[in-house]
Amino acid sequence: MAGALNNLATGLNLTVRNVATHTRDELTEQEGMERLAAYSYFARLLDQCEIRRAKEPEGT
């Protein structure tokens, strides 16, 4: 799942965030809502993740 979330985050940044910063055209309300929904879905997936921390090697 971690790989899929990483790919989703990369895709959102490439297709949503970067495009919006490199154009002067304003988004329509529909386009804005779709982009917001994509980030909302991504945030929901992240909230459902279980955090596991790597153990530090002994003696450090």
PQR file with spaces between the fields and no chain letter, atoms N, CA, C, O and H, PARSE charges and radii, in Angstrom:
ATOM       1  N    MET     1       0.824   -1.192    0.000 -0.4000 1.5000
ATOM       2  CA   MET     1       0.000    0.000    0.000 -0.0000 2.0000
ATOM       3  C    MET     1       0.868    1.255    0.000  0.5500 1.7000
ATOM       4  O    MET     1       0.488    2.270   -0.583 -0.5500 1.4000
ATOM       5  N    ALA     2       2.020    1.195    0.642 -0.4000 1.5000
ATOM       6  CA   ALA     2       2.892    2.368    0.718 -0.0000 2.0000
ATOM       7  C    ALA     2       3.320    2.826   -0.672  0.5500 1.7000
ATOM       8  O    ALA     2       3.362    4.024   -0.951 -0.5500 1.4000
ATOM       9  H    ALA     2       2.329    0.370    1.116  0.4000 1.0000
ATOM      10  N    GLY     3       3.636    1.875   -1.536 -0.4000 1.5000
ATOM      11  CA   GLY     3       4.041    2.223   -2.899 -0.0000 2.0000
ATOM      12  C    GLY     3       2.918    2.890   -3.670  0.5500 1.7000
ATOM      13  O    GLY     3       3.137    3.842   -4.418 -0.5500 1.4000
ATOM      14  H    GLY     3       3.602    0.901   -1.310  0.4000 1.0000
ATOM      15  N    ALA     4       1.707    2.373   -3.474 -0.4000 1.5000
ATOM      16  CA   ALA     4       0.552    2.951   -4.162 -0.0000 2.0000
ATOM      17  C    ALA     4       0.284    4.377   -3.676  0.5500 1.7000
ATOM      18  O    ALA     4      -0.025    5.256   -4.481 -0.5500 1.4000
ATOM      19  H    ALA     4       1.529    1.600   -2.866  0.4000 1.0000
ATOM      20  N    LEU     5       0.400    4.610   -2.376 -0.4000 1.5000
ATOM      21  CA   LEU     5       0.199    5.959   -1.838 -0.0000 2.0000
ATOM      22  C    LEU     5       1.276    6.915   -2.340  0.5500 1.7000
ATOM      23  O    LEU     5       0.999    8.077   -2.637 -0.5500 1.4000
ATOM      24  H    LEU     5       0.651    3.896   -1.723  0.4000 1.0000
ATOM      25  N    ASN     6       2.491    6.422   -2.431 -0.4000 1.5000
ATOM      26  CA   ASN     6       3.576    7.247   -2.951 -0.0000 2.0000
ATOM      27  C    ASN     6       3.304    7.631   -4.409  0.5500 1.7000
ATOM      28  O    ASN     6       3.502    8.780   -4.803 -0.5500 1.4000
ATOM      29  H    ASN     6       2.716    5.478   -2.189  0.4000 1.0000
ATOM      30  N    ASN     7       2.853    6.664   -5.198 -0.4000 1.5000
ATOM      31  CA   ASN     7       2.534    6.946   -6.597 -0.0000 2.0000
ATOM      32  C    ASN     7       1.360    7.913   -6.717  0.5500 1.7000
ATOM      33  O    ASN     7       1.369    8.798   -7.572 -0.5500 1.4000
ATOM      34  H    ASN     7       2.693    5.730   -4.879  0.4000 1.0000
ATOM      35  N    LEU     8       0.353    7.748   -5.866 -0.4000 1.5000
ATOM      36  CA   LEU     8      -0.788    8.658   -5.891 -0.0000 2.0000
ATOM      37  C    LEU     8      -0.357   10.080   -5.544  0.5500 1.7000
ATOM      38  O    LEU     8      -0.773   11.035   -6.200 -0.5500 1.4000
ATOM      39  H    LEU     8       0.346    7.029   -5.171  0.4000 1.0000
ATOM      40  N    ALA     9       0.472   10.219   -4.517 -0.4000 1.5000
ATOM      41  CA   ALA     9       0.967   11.541   -4.124 -0.0000 2.0000
ATOM      42  C    ALA     9       1.768   12.177   -5.256  0.5500 1.7000
ATOM      43  O    ALA     9       1.614   13.365   -5.542 -0.5500 1.4000
ATOM      44  H    ALA     9       0.810    9.443   -3.985  0.4000 1.0000
ATOM      45  N    THR    10       2.608   11.394   -5.887 -0.4000 1.5000
ATOM      46  CA   THR    10       3.400   11.901   -7.012 -0.0000 2.0000
ATOM      47  C    THR    10       2.487   12.331   -8.152  0.5500 1.7000
ATOM      48  O    THR    10       2.668   13.402   -8.730 -0.5500 1.4000
ATOM      49  H    THR    10       2.733   10.430   -5.655  0.4000 1.0000
ATOM      50  N    GLY    11       1.516   11.500   -8.470 -0.4000 1.5000
ATOM      51  CA   GLY    11       0.582   11.829   -9.543 -0.0000 2.0000
ATOM      52  C    GLY    11      -0.220   13.084   -9.255  0.5500 1.7000
ATOM      53  O    GLY    11      -0.423   13.910  -10.146 -0.5500 1.4000
ATOM      54  H    GLY    11       1.369   10.630   -8.001  0.4000 1.0000
ATOM      55  N    LEU    12      -0.675   13.235   -8.021 -0.4000 1.5000
ATOM      56  CA   LEU    12      -1.423   14.441   -7.661 -0.0000 2.0000
ATOM      57  C    LEU    12      -0.553   15.682   -7.815  0.5500 1.7000
ATOM      58  O    LEU    12      -1.004   16.703   -8.334 -0.5500 1.4000
ATOM      59  H    LEU    12      -0.510   12.565   -7.298  0.4000 1.0000
ATOM      60  N    ASN    13       0.679   15.591   -7.370 -0.4000 1.5000
ATOM      61  CA   ASN    13       1.570   16.747   -7.498 -0.0000 2.0000
ATOM      62  C    ASN    13       1.861   17.081   -8.956  0.5500 1.7000
ATOM      63  O    ASN    13       1.934   18.253   -9.323 -0.5500 1.4000
ATOM      64  H    ASN    13       1.045   14.761   -6.949  0.4000 1.0000
ATOM      65  N    LEU    14       2.027   16.062   -9.780 -0.4000 1.5000
ATOM      66  CA   LEU    14       2.342   16.316  -11.184 -0.0000 2.0000
ATOM      67  C    LEU    14       1.141   16.809  -11.974  0.5500 1.7000
ATOM      68  O    LEU    14       1.282   17.672  -12.841 -0.5500 1.4000
ATOM      69  H    LEU    14       1.967   15.109   -9.482  0.4000 1.0000
ATOM      70  N    THR    15      -0.028   16.277  -11.688 -0.4000 1.5000
ATOM      71  CA   THR    15      -1.192   16.614  -12.507 -0.0000 2.0000
ATOM      72  C    THR    15      -2.077   17.704  -11.926  0.5500 1.7000
ATOM      73  O    THR    15      -2.817   18.356  -12.662 -0.5500 1.4000
ATOM      74  H    THR    15      -0.142   15.576  -10.984  0.4000 1.0000
ATOM      75  N    VAL    16      -2.011   17.907  -10.633 -0.4000 1.5000
ATOM      76  CA   VAL    16      -2.890   18.897  -10.009 -0.0000 2.0000
ATOM      77  C    VAL    16      -2.099   20.122   -9.594  0.5500 1.7000
ATOM      78  O    VAL    16      -2.353   21.223  -10.082 -0.5500 1.4000
ATOM      79  H    VAL    16      -1.410   17.376  -10.036  0.4000 1.0000
ATOM      80  N    ARG    17      -1.165   19.943   -8.717 -0.4000 1.5000
ATOM      81  CA   ARG    17      -0.466   21.090   -8.148 -0.0000 2.0000
ATOM      82  C    ARG    17       0.384   21.810   -9.183  0.5500 1.7000
ATOM      83  O    ARG    17       0.259   23.024   -9.344 -0.5500 1.4000
ATOM      84  H    ARG    17      -0.959   19.049   -8.320  0.4000 1.0000
ATOM      85  N    ASN    18       1.242   21.090   -9.884 -0.4000 1.5000
ATOM      86  CA   ASN    18       2.169   21.741  -10.809 -0.0000 2.0000
ATOM      87  C    ASN    18       1.465   22.396  -11.986  0.5500 1.7000
ATOM      88  O    ASN    18       1.859   23.481  -12.413 -0.5500 1.4000
ATOM      89  H    ASN    18       1.344   20.104   -9.754  0.4000 1.0000
ATOM      90  N    VAL    19       0.440   21.763  -12.512 -0.4000 1.5000
ATOM      91  CA   VAL    19      -0.278   22.354  -13.643 -0.0000 2.0000
ATOM      92  C    VAL    19      -0.911   23.676  -13.227  0.5500 1.7000
ATOM      93  O    VAL    19      -0.904   24.638  -13.996 -0.5500 1.4000
ATOM      94  H    VAL    19       0.119   20.882  -12.165  0.4000 1.0000
ATOM      95  N    ALA    20      -1.456   23.729  -12.021 -0.4000 1.5000
ATOM      96  CA   ALA    20      -2.105   24.946  -11.544 -0.0000 2.0000
ATOM      97  C    ALA    20      -1.101   26.092  -11.367  0.5500 1.7000
ATOM      98  O    ALA    20      -1.481   27.257  -11.481 -0.5500 1.4000
ATOM      99  H    ALA    20      -1.462   22.947  -11.397  0.4000 1.0000
ATOM     100  N    THR    21       0.145   25.790  -11.098 -0.4000 1.5000
ATOM     101  CA   THR    21       1.132   26.847  -10.895 -0.0000 2.0000
ATOM     102  C    THR    21       1.751   27.331  -12.200  0.5500 1.7000
ATOM     103  O    THR    21       2.383   28.387  -12.231 -0.5500 1.4000
ATOM     104  H    THR    21       0.453   24.843  -11.005  0.4000 1.0000
ATOM     105  N    HIS    22       1.577   26.570  -13.277 -0.4000 1.5000
ATOM     106  CA   HIS    22       2.217   26.918  -14.543 -0.0000 2.0000
ATOM     107  C    HIS    22       1.242   27.425  -15.597  0.5500 1.7000
ATOM     108  O    HIS    22       1.588   27.496  -16.776 -0.5500 1.4000
ATOM     109  H    HIS    22       1.064   25.712  -13.252  0.4000 1.0000
ATOM     110  N    THR    23       0.056   27.770  -15.193 -0.4000 1.5000
ATOM     111  CA   THR    23      -0.907   28.297  -16.154 -0.0000 2.0000
ATOM     112  C    THR    23      -1.605   29.510  -15.567  0.5500 1.7000
ATOM     113  O    THR    23      -1.727   29.635  -14.349 -0.5500 1.4000
ATOM     114  H    THR    23      -0.225   27.712  -14.235  0.4000 1.0000
ATOM     115  N    ARG    24      -2.048   30.376  -16.409 -0.4000 1.5000
ATOM     116  CA   ARG    24      -2.739   31.574  -15.954 -0.0000 2.0000
ATOM     117  C    ARG    24      -4.258   31.389  -16.026  0.5500 1.7000
ATOM     118  O    ARG    24      -5.014   32.239  -15.556 -0.5500 1.4000
ATOM     119  H    ARG    24      -1.949   30.274  -17.399  0.4000 1.0000
ATOM     120  N    ASP    25      -4.692   30.292  -16.606 -0.4000 1.5000
ATOM     121  CA   ASP    25      -6.126   30.029  -16.713 -0.0000 2.0000
ATOM     122  C    ASP    25      -6.695   29.684  -15.348  0.5500 1.7000
ATOM     123  O    ASP    25      -6.081   28.948  -14.576 -0.5500 1.4000
ATOM     124  H    ASP    25      -4.078   29.601  -16.988  0.4000 1.0000
ATOM     125  N    GLU    26      -7.860   30.216  -15.058 -0.4000 1.5000
ATOM     126  CA   GLU    26      -8.529   29.891  -13.803 -0.0000 2.0000
ATOM     127  C    GLU    26      -9.267   28.562  -13.949  0.5500 1.7000
ATOM     128  O    GLU    26      -9.766   28.220  -15.022 -0.5500 1.4000
ATOM     129  H    GLU    26      -8.359   30.814  -15.685  0.4000 1.0000
ATOM     130  N    LEU    27      -9.321   27.835  -12.857 -0.4000 1.5000
ATOM     131  CA   LEU    27     -10.066   26.582  -12.856 -0.0000 2.0000
ATOM     132  C    LEU    27     -11.560   26.867  -12.800  0.5500 1.7000
ATOM     133  O    LEU    27     -12.002   27.853  -12.211 -0.5500 1.4000
ATOM     134  H    LEU    27      -8.916   28.113  -11.986  0.4000 1.0000
ATOM     135  N    THR    28     -12.318   25.991  -13.420 -0.4000 1.5000
ATOM     136  CA   THR    28     -13.761   26.082  -13.235 -0.0000 2.0000
ATOM     137  C    THR    28     -14.085   25.540  -11.856  0.5500 1.7000
ATOM     138  O    THR    28     -13.251   24.888  -11.227 -0.5500 1.4000
ATOM     139  H    THR    28     -11.959   25.189  -13.898  0.4000 1.0000
ATOM     140  N    GLU    29     -15.281   25.805  -11.391 -0.4000 1.5000
ATOM     141  CA   GLU    29     -15.687   25.280  -10.092 -0.0000 2.0000
ATOM     142  C    GLU    29     -15.622   23.755  -10.094  0.5500 1.7000
ATOM     143  O    GLU    29     -15.181   23.148   -9.117 -0.5500 1.4000
ATOM     144  H    GLU    29     -15.958   26.334  -11.902  0.4000 1.0000
ATOM     145  N    GLN    30     -16.057   23.144  -11.181 -0.4000 1.5000
ATOM     146  CA   GLN    30     -16.038   21.678  -11.288 -0.0000 2.0000
ATOM     147  C    GLN    30     -14.616   21.147  -11.202  0.5500 1.7000
ATOM     148  O    GLN    30     -14.357   20.187  -10.476 -0.5500 1.4000
ATOM     149  H    GLN    30     -16.414   23.637  -11.974  0.4000 1.0000
ATOM     150  N    GLU    31     -13.692   21.760  -11.933 -0.4000 1.5000
ATOM     151  CA   GLU    31     -12.294   21.319  -11.897 -0.0000 2.0000
ATOM     152  C    GLU    31     -11.697   21.481  -10.507  0.5500 1.7000
ATOM     153  O    GLU    31     -10.960   20.614  -10.038 -0.5500 1.4000
ATOM     154  H    GLU    31     -13.902   22.540  -12.523  0.4000 1.0000
ATOM     155  N    GLY    32     -12.012   22.581   -9.854 -0.4000 1.5000
ATOM     156  CA   GLY    32     -11.510   22.805   -8.498 -0.0000 2.0000
ATOM     157  C    GLY    32     -12.041   21.770   -7.525  0.5500 1.7000
ATOM     158  O    GLY    32     -11.300   21.266   -6.682 -0.5500 1.4000
ATOM     159  H    GLY    32     -12.611   23.285  -10.234  0.4000 1.0000
ATOM     160  N    MET    33     -13.322   21.452   -7.640 -0.4000 1.5000
ATOM     161  CA   MET    33     -13.926   20.448   -6.752 -0.0000 2.0000
ATOM     162  C    MET    33     -13.332   19.062   -7.003  0.5500 1.7000
ATOM     163  O    MET    33     -13.127   18.297   -6.061 -0.5500 1.4000
ATOM     164  H    MET    33     -13.924   21.861   -8.326  0.4000 1.0000
ATOM     165  N    GLU    34     -13.059   18.740   -8.252 -0.4000 1.5000
ATOM     166  CA   GLU    34     -12.460   17.437   -8.577 -0.0000 2.0000
ATOM     167  C    GLU    34     -11.055   17.326   -7.998  0.5500 1.7000
ATOM     168  O    GLU    34     -10.674   16.277   -7.478 -0.5500 1.4000
ATOM     169  H    GLU    34     -13.226   19.362   -9.017  0.4000 1.0000
ATOM     170  N    ARG    35     -10.299   18.392   -8.086 -0.4000 1.5000
ATOM     171  CA   ARG    35      -8.941   18.370   -7.531 -0.0000 2.0000
ATOM     172  C    ARG    35      -8.975   18.294   -6.010  0.5500 1.7000
ATOM     173  O    ARG    35      -8.181   17.576   -5.402 -0.5500 1.4000
ATOM     174  H    ARG    35     -10.608   19.244   -8.509  0.4000 1.0000
ATOM     175  N    LEU    36      -9.879   19.024   -5.407 -0.4000 1.5000
ATOM     176  CA   LEU    36     -10.040   18.963   -3.965 -0.0000 2.0000
ATOM     177  C    LEU    36     -10.449   17.558   -3.524  0.5500 1.7000
ATOM     178  O    LEU    36      -9.969   17.053   -2.509 -0.5500 1.4000
ATOM     179  H    LEU    36     -10.524   19.607   -5.902  0.4000 1.0000
ATOM     180  N    ALA    37     -11.333   16.940   -4.289 -0.4000 1.5000
ATOM     181  CA   ALA    37     -11.774   15.581   -3.965 -0.0000 2.0000
ATOM     182  C    ALA    37     -10.615   14.591   -4.049  0.5500 1.7000
ATOM     183  O    ALA    37     -10.523   13.675   -3.232 -0.5500 1.4000
ATOM     184  H    ALA    37     -11.723   17.350   -5.113  0.4000 1.0000
ATOM     185  N    ALA    38      -9.741   14.766   -5.018 -0.4000 1.5000
ATOM     186  CA   ALA    38      -8.590   13.864   -5.154 -0.0000 2.0000
ATOM     187  C    ALA    38      -7.680   13.974   -3.931  0.5500 1.7000
ATOM     188  O    ALA    38      -7.229   12.957   -3.404 -0.5500 1.4000
ATOM     189  H    ALA    38      -9.815   15.510   -5.682  0.4000 1.0000
ATOM     190  N    TYR    39      -7.407   15.200   -3.475 -0.4000 1.5000
ATOM     191  CA   TYR    39      -6.580   15.369   -2.282 -0.0000 2.0000
ATOM     192  C    TYR    39      -7.297   14.867   -1.026  0.5500 1.7000
ATOM     193  O    TYR    39      -6.665   14.316   -0.125 -0.5500 1.4000
ATOM     194  H    TYR    39      -7.774   16.026   -3.903  0.4000 1.0000
ATOM     195  N    SER    40      -8.595   15.056   -0.971 -0.4000 1.5000
ATOM     196  CA   SER    40      -9.377   14.576    0.167 -0.0000 2.0000
ATOM     197  C    SER    40      -9.313   13.056    0.257  0.5500 1.7000
ATOM     198  O    SER    40      -9.148   12.499    1.342 -0.5500 1.4000
ATOM     199  H    SER    40      -9.108   15.504   -1.702  0.4000 1.0000
ATOM     200  N    TYR    41      -9.444   12.390   -0.884 -0.4000 1.5000
ATOM     201  CA   TYR    41      -9.356   10.931   -0.913 -0.0000 2.0000
ATOM     202  C    TYR    41      -7.965   10.471   -0.472  0.5500 1.7000
ATOM     203  O    TYR    41      -7.840    9.515    0.292 -0.5500 1.4000
ATOM     204  H    TYR    41      -9.578   12.843   -1.766  0.4000 1.0000
ATOM     205  N    PHE    42      -6.938   11.142   -0.945 -0.4000 1.5000
ATOM     206  CA   PHE    42      -5.570   10.815   -0.555 -0.0000 2.0000
ATOM     207  C    PHE    42      -5.382   10.973    0.956  0.5500 1.7000
ATOM     208  O    PHE    42      -4.775   10.120    1.603 -0.5500 1.4000
ATOM     209  H    PHE    42      -7.039   11.919   -1.566  0.4000 1.0000
ATOM     210  N    ALA    43      -5.904   12.064    1.510 -0.4000 1.5000
ATOM     211  CA   ALA    43      -5.797   12.293    2.954 -0.0000 2.0000
ATOM     212  C    ALA    43      -6.524   11.204    3.740  0.5500 1.7000
ATOM     213  O    ALA    43      -6.041   10.763    4.783 -0.5500 1.4000
ATOM     214  H    ALA    43      -6.398   12.757    0.984  0.4000 1.0000
ATOM     215  N    ARG    44      -7.681   10.771    3.245 -0.4000 1.5000
ATOM     216  CA   ARG    44      -8.423    9.704    3.920 -0.0000 2.0000
ATOM     217  C    ARG    44      -7.609    8.413    3.939  0.5500 1.7000
ATOM     218  O    ARG    44      -7.562    7.722    4.956 -0.5500 1.4000
ATOM     219  H    ARG    44      -8.073   11.129    2.397  0.4000 1.0000
ATOM     220  N    LEU    45      -6.973    8.088    2.822 -0.4000 1.5000
ATOM     221  CA   LEU    45      -6.139    6.888    2.769 -0.0000 2.0000
ATOM     222  C    LEU    45      -4.985    6.988    3.757  0.5500 1.7000
ATOM     223  O    LEU    45      -4.663    6.013    4.436 -0.5500 1.4000
ATOM     224  H    LEU    45      -7.012    8.650    1.995  0.4000 1.0000
ATOM     225  N    LEU    46      -4.362    8.158    3.842 -0.4000 1.5000
ATOM     226  CA   LEU    46      -3.262    8.338    4.786 -0.0000 2.0000
ATOM     227  C    LEU    46      -3.733    8.197    6.235  0.5500 1.7000
ATOM     228  O    LEU    46      -3.027    7.628    7.067 -0.5500 1.4000
ATOM     229  H    LEU    46      -4.624    8.950    3.291  0.4000 1.0000
ATOM     230  N    ASP    47      -4.916    8.712    6.531 -0.4000 1.5000
ATOM     231  CA   ASP    47      -5.460    8.604    7.890 -0.0000 2.0000
ATOM     232  C    ASP    47      -5.701    7.155    8.291  0.5500 1.7000
ATOM     233  O    ASP    47      -5.662    6.829    9.477 -0.5500 1.4000
ATOM     234  H    ASP    47      -5.490    9.174    5.855  0.4000 1.0000
ATOM     235  N    GLN    48      -5.944    6.299    7.337 -0.4000 1.5000
ATOM     236  CA   GLN    48      -6.235    4.895    7.633 -0.0000 2.0000
ATOM     237  C    GLN    48      -4.969    4.048    7.778  0.5500 1.7000
ATOM     238  O    GLN    48      -5.038    2.876    8.148 -0.5500 1.4000
ATOM     239  H    GLN    48      -5.975    6.564    6.373  0.4000 1.0000
ATOM     240  N    CYS    49      -3.826    4.644    7.488 -0.4000 1.5000
ATOM     241  CA   CYS    49      -2.572    3.896    7.551 -0.0000 2.0000
ATOM     242  C    CYS    49      -2.148    3.640    8.993  0.5500 1.7000
ATOM     243  O    CYS    49      -2.406    4.439    9.894 -0.5500 1.4000
ATOM     244  H    CYS    49      -3.770    5.596    7.187  0.4000 1.0000
ATOM     245  N    GLU    50      -1.508    2.529    9.175 -0.4000 1.5000
ATOM     246  CA   GLU    50      -0.906    2.196   10.464 -0.0000 2.0000
ATOM     247  C    GLU    50       0.564    2.590   10.395  0.5500 1.7000
ATOM     248  O    GLU    50       1.281    2.193    9.477 -0.5500 1.4000
ATOM     249  H    GLU    50      -1.299    1.880    8.443  0.4000 1.0000
ATOM     250  N    ILE    51       0.996    3.362   11.356 -0.4000 1.5000
ATOM     251  CA   ILE    51       2.384    3.827   11.368 -0.0000 2.0000
ATOM     252  C    ILE    51       3.240    2.802   12.082  0.5500 1.7000
ATOM     253  O    ILE    51       2.951    2.409   13.212 -0.5500 1.4000
ATOM     254  H    ILE    51       0.413    3.685   12.102  0.4000 1.0000
ATOM     255  N    ARG    52       4.279    2.383   11.421 -0.4000 1.5000
ATOM     256  CA   ARG    52       5.246    1.461   12.010 -0.0000 2.0000
ATOM     257  C    ARG    52       6.610    2.118   11.967  0.5500 1.7000
ATOM     258  O    ARG    52       7.069    2.578   10.921 -0.5500 1.4000
ATOM     259  H    ARG    52       4.514    2.703   10.504  0.4000 1.0000
ATOM     260  N    ARG    53       7.227    2.150   13.093 -0.4000 1.5000
ATOM     261  CA   ARG    53       8.551    2.769   13.168 -0.0000 2.0000
ATOM     262  C    ARG    53       9.617    1.676   13.217  0.5500 1.7000
ATOM     263  O    ARG    53       9.453    0.658   13.890 -0.5500 1.4000
ATOM     264  H    ARG    53       6.854    1.777   13.942  0.4000 1.0000
ATOM     265  N    ALA    54      10.688    1.901   12.506 -0.4000 1.5000
ATOM     266  CA   ALA    54      11.798    0.961   12.519 -0.0000 2.0000
ATOM     267  C    ALA    54      12.505    1.042   13.861  0.5500 1.7000
ATOM     268  O    ALA    54      12.688    2.124   14.419 -0.5500 1.4000
ATOM     269  H    ALA    54      10.821    2.727   11.958  0.4000 1.0000
ATOM     270  N    LYS    55      12.892   -0.097   14.361 -0.4000 1.5000
ATOM     271  CA   LYS    55      13.639   -0.109   15.607 -0.0000 2.0000
ATOM     272  C    LYS    55      15.072    0.300   15.328  0.5500 1.7000
ATOM     273  O    LYS    55      15.674   -0.098   14.331 -0.5500 1.4000
ATOM     274  H    LYS    55      12.743   -0.976   13.908  0.4000 1.0000
ATOM     275  N    GLU    56      15.599    1.103   16.236 -0.4000 1.5000
ATOM     276  CA   GLU    56      16.990    1.504   16.098 -0.0000 2.0000
ATOM     277  C    GLU    56      17.889    0.352   16.513  0.5500 1.7000
ATOM     278  O    GLU    56      17.559   -0.399   17.431 -0.5500 1.4000
ATOM     279  H    GLU    56      15.110    1.426   17.046  0.4000 1.0000
ATOM     280  N    PRO    57      19.020    0.211   15.842 -0.5600 1.5000
ATOM     281  CA   PRO    57      19.957   -0.847   16.231  0.2800 2.0000
ATOM     282  C    PRO    57      20.426   -0.644   17.670  0.5500 1.7000
ATOM     283  O    PRO    57      20.584    0.487   18.130 -0.5500 1.4000
ATOM     284  N    GLU    58      20.644   -1.741   18.362 -0.4000 1.5000
ATOM     285  CA   GLU    58      21.092   -1.646   19.752 -0.0000 2.0000
ATOM     286  C    GLU    58      22.483   -1.035   19.794  0.5500 1.7000
ATOM     287  O    GLU    58      23.316   -1.260   18.917 -0.5500 1.4000
ATOM     288  H    GLU    58      20.515   -2.659   17.988  0.4000 1.0000
ATOM     289  N    GLY    59      22.702   -0.256   20.842 -0.4000 1.5000
ATOM     290  CA   GLY    59      24.006    0.358   21.023 -0.0000 2.0000
ATOM     291  C    GLY    59      24.144    1.727   20.376  0.5500 1.7000
ATOM     292  O    GLY    59      25.243    2.278   20.324 -0.5500 1.4000
ATOM     293  H    GLY    59      22.025   -0.073   21.555  0.4000 1.0000
ATOM     294  N    THR    60      23.044    2.282   19.883 -0.4000 1.5000
ATOM     295  CA   THR    60      23.149    3.626   19.296 -0.0000 2.0000
ATOM     296  C    THR    60      22.482    4.631   20.177  0.5500 1.7000
ATOM     297  O    THR    60      22.464    5.819   19.855 -0.5500 1.4000
ATOM     298  H    THR    60      22.151    1.835   19.925  0.4000 1.0000
